[in-house]
Amino acid sequence: MLGNILGERFMIITFGESHGRCVGVVIDGCPAGLHIDESYIQYKLDLRRPGQSIVTTQRKEEDKVEILSGVFNGYATGAPICMVVWNKDVDSSAYESIRDKPRPGHADYPAYIKYKGFNDYRGGGRFSGRLTTALVMAGALAELLLRYLGIEVLAYTREIGSISMNDVTIEQIRELRYSNEVRCPDISTATLMKDAILNAKHDGDSLGGIVECIALNMPVGLGEPIFGALESDLSRALFSIPAVKGVEFGSGFNAAKMKGSEHNDPYTISDGRVVTLTNNAGGILGGLSNGMPLVVRVAFKPASSIAKKQRTVDIKSMSDTDIVVPGRHDPSVVPRAVPVVESVVALVLADHAIRAGMVPPVIGECSGYKQG
């Protein structure tokens, strides 16, 4: 499996670097006839875009999507779809003075060794969070495809540091998750989260947190046992997001503390459907969706680029030294990661829906088309 490719039937390949000319994605397998709402793709990019608030990096990027191929008259043609955003607010000067000093918490050192110094070190190059732009473009298109099946994907900030949100309703999640800078649908807790991030920033430090994502109206049977299990593919894809350190479904690690009688989800009939009374499984059994809401939580480490002085080495002189990381960085990656998690979950679900035969190769019929 090549490292820059995700998916089997709804397949994407991403390209670009943090300080390169552009970041982009090619999508192969999108059914012809899907209406491509460019404004929705731009909306999702705007949610991820840097420089929008004091709790994010102040790098200013327009992140305007440009569709280069695969779309004609607003509909997918069945050909590969290529989308790019151009990097415009790039300042690489800060990285020249530290190019031989790997930043703690970043991929600088292993990338230097793996690629024998040929890697693009500017802003982390290929390993930068900037590359999630490509995931959001592709994920927005995947969400448009999932609408065909009535599947809705909703992500939001669950925790920042030690601060955790209270339970809220689905309606509150829909209406309030993007109403504040930290992307938490519990408004009172969102204020505490923002204050915690700003305090960490003031101290030259950063905070991690947890993004929770749910998918509603899930069909039964998405997933391919054994190694194509829905949990397996979701986990692999979610771990491709920079700074992700943990993924759990349903009750997750708390399941280890429960008894079988507590963790099992009893079945019942509701409105002619088989449902479960609880959802400790997070909507997946045996690697297959069971029709209940998909529930996944993604743990993000604190942002590695901080203003505090840290220990490192000079790989040219092979000596110990200190480093203060320059540049513009997020005091917490969690708020901007919310639309990224949403996008990655949508990508995997769209791929599995096509693999399961739930989506035809052509959606609808073009007006004026006559066979023969």
HELIX and SHEET records of a PDB file:
HELIX    1   1 GLU A   38  ARG A   48  1                                  11    
HELIX    2   2 SER A   93  GLU A   96  1                                   4    
HELIX    3   3 ASP A  108  LYS A  114  1                                   7    
HELIX    4   4 ARG A  122  PHE A  127  5                                   6    
HELIX    5   5 GLY A  129  LEU A  131  5                                   3    
HELIX    6   6 THR A  132  LEU A  146  1                                  15    
HELIX    7   7 ARG A  147  LEU A  149  5                                   3    
HELIX    8   8 ILE A  170  LEU A  176  1                                   7    
HELIX    9   9 ILE A  187  HIS A  202  1                                  16    
HELIX   10  10 LEU A  230  LEU A  238  1                                   9    
HELIX   11  11 GLY A  252  LYS A  257  5                                   6    
HELIX   12  12 GLY A  260  HIS A  263  1                                   4    
HELIX   13  13 VAL A  334  ARG A  355  1                                  22    
SHEET    1   A 5 ILE A   5  LEU A   6  0                                        
SHEET    2   A 5 MET A  11  GLY A  16 -1                                        
SHEET    3   A 5 CYS A  22  ASP A  28 -1                                        
SHEET    4   A 5 ILE A  81  TRP A  86 -1                                        
SHEET    5   A 5 GLU A  66  SER A  69 -1                                        
SHEET    1   B 2 VAL A  71  PHE A  72  0                                        
SHEET    2   B 2 TYR A  75  ALA A  76 -1                                        
SHEET    1   C 5 ILE A 163  SER A 164  0                                        
SHEET    2   C 5 GLU A 152  ILE A 160 -1                                        
SHEET    3   C 5 GLY A 209  LEU A 216 -1                                        
SHEET    4   C 5 LEU A 294  PHE A 300 -1                                        
SHEET    5   C 5 VAL A 244  PHE A 249 -1                                        
SHEET    1   D 2 TYR A 267  SER A 270  0                                        
SHEET    2   D 2 ARG A 273  THR A 276 -1                                        
SHEET    1   E 2 ILE A 284  LEU A 285  0                                        
SHEET    2   E 2 LEU A 288  SER A 289 -1                                        
SHEET    1   F 2 GLN A 310  ASP A 314  0                                        
SHEET    2   F 2 SER A 319  ILE A 323 -1                                        
END                                                                             
